[in-house]
């Protein structure tokens, strides 16, 4: 999700976030309902199936994107030392 707001209207911003979630889960009927509400509030909905924020769209799996950016795999968890108090 982009850090720059797409609108000043908090209701439209909330609808856009909601719509993005439905697009990611392929819930087309809910996307259409959110699009209708956006139109009623004077905001042109993005093209069907396209999220509002990025022209290329988000990566399919955010964990894979983070893993691809790392030079080495993350270290495993270490057990916390016992307290001697």
ABEGO torsion letter per residue (X at the ends): XBABBABABAAAAAAAAAAAAAAAAGBAAAAAAAAAAAAAAGBBBBBBGBBAABAAEBBABAAAAAAAABABBBBBBBBBBBBAX
